[in-house]
Amino acid sequence: MSLQPSRRTFLQTVAAAGASLFLLRGLSAGGNSRSFWFLHTPTGESWAVDDPVAWSLENARQPILERASAGLLKLTPADGQRITRLVTRRCKLNLIEMHPGRVIVHFWGQEGCGNLRPFFKQHGLATKGVQAVLIDRKRETTTVQTGDAFLYGERLAEEFPLRVYLGKWRRRTIEEPNDCQAAPCSGSNYRWEGVEQRWIPWRVLKSAWRHEDAPLCQNCDQPTFLLSFGYFACGFYKRGPRVVRICPLCGSRFEDHSPWDGPEWMLANLDEPLLPSADLMFGHPVSYTLPWTAEGQAHQRKLRQQGIET
């Protein structure tokens, strides 16, 4: 096995060293264009410091730096890189340096990188216009991303008809001729007459948008749009709940698999004429699971007779 570093490893190491020099120059240059923060990986707590090297030395005997205390007491301000490596390795801290349009995060090993999403949201960094430089000080490798990689949820596909959805949402109180058609990219295990199976008609989504107290986007804190809902196959002859919502502002998609009572939710958020006629169970339409259908009401009576709560 060759001990010579590969070209990729060499370039990553050079990039990490360059970012480290950038940190040192930032410390010596002063000015108000940059700021430093520590992020505690286990708790997610973060705090600002004027100078991370000086702060580490001054607080060497504090509980937060206890595991690095012995080493810090032997170092001086000239040992900036050693101090950064020591506190990120021993104290489960991430050192974050913020510049206009650029963020540098120092951490120790893959498991030592904290959850950066809350920090990026709090400081408005989760955008394409911000460059995020992640430096693993254990391996001295660097990963460069854009800030929107730290948005919550998944990004909508480029072909997603977001403009169409925005138009329909703005006209959610208006009945339109094509509202009986299936909404593209929607999905459900419920069936509505006149619409192809596994699709939701626009009129149903509009009803949900009017009535539902929609959860807020985790990125923008604005209401999300319902896209799909129902019970979907999640194993051998097993179904699980899945509710999908989108945010038009940041272009994110959120899936929720928490416990969900489909019939109860539909009774609360859909106009009565828009309730589905069947439940697709593994490709077969049934009605006994829907309490507003004759089959569903008969099924509930039978359960009550057997002493089973519905």
C-alpha angles and dihedrals in degrees: 000000000000118000092200112111117245120244090251093052091047092051092047091052092048090050091051091049090049092052090049090054088049088057093051093048090050090054093050097040097059119190132127099268094093137044135191129222138179120216119199105219100208096049104025089229115147135188137181124244130187094220119009094202094050092043091052092051094045092049098040092122095048119108093246090062097034095118092053097038098103092050095043092053089061095052136080135208088269089067095070097142094045090050092050091050092045099052094042091050102040104029103041091241131145116210111215124193117192124200128166104288094355138081126187118197121192117197139155117247128329093287090050096064109101128219099280097181097089091047093048091048094047092052098038094246101129095098137107090245093067122080113215116202113193115195119194100205091192093064097018091232127141133215119193119203139156120257095249088071085078097057117119117252127014127304117253115248115258091243093055108121095235094154090055091051092048090053093049092047092052089051095043091123093050123082111226130190094245096048089103090064125094116269110238115247092013122124143186143157088230124090131221122195114258094019127098114257118273094022128105120222118234092243090061093050090047090053091051091047090053098047108029124091091224119210117249124255111262089224105040103022089228127123116279127222121242111239107168139354141177144078116308134185111274102165144346105332091336132119131199135188120262127177118181125198133175136208115218093197100060097018094238131150123211128197120199119196097171120126110293133177104217100190093044091048092049093049088053099043109027127072109248096248088055098058112121122256098217146019115227107223109187090330097315120107115230131171105194091088091061111079094203093062124083090243091050093051091048090050092052092049089052092050092049091051088054091050094249118140115236 
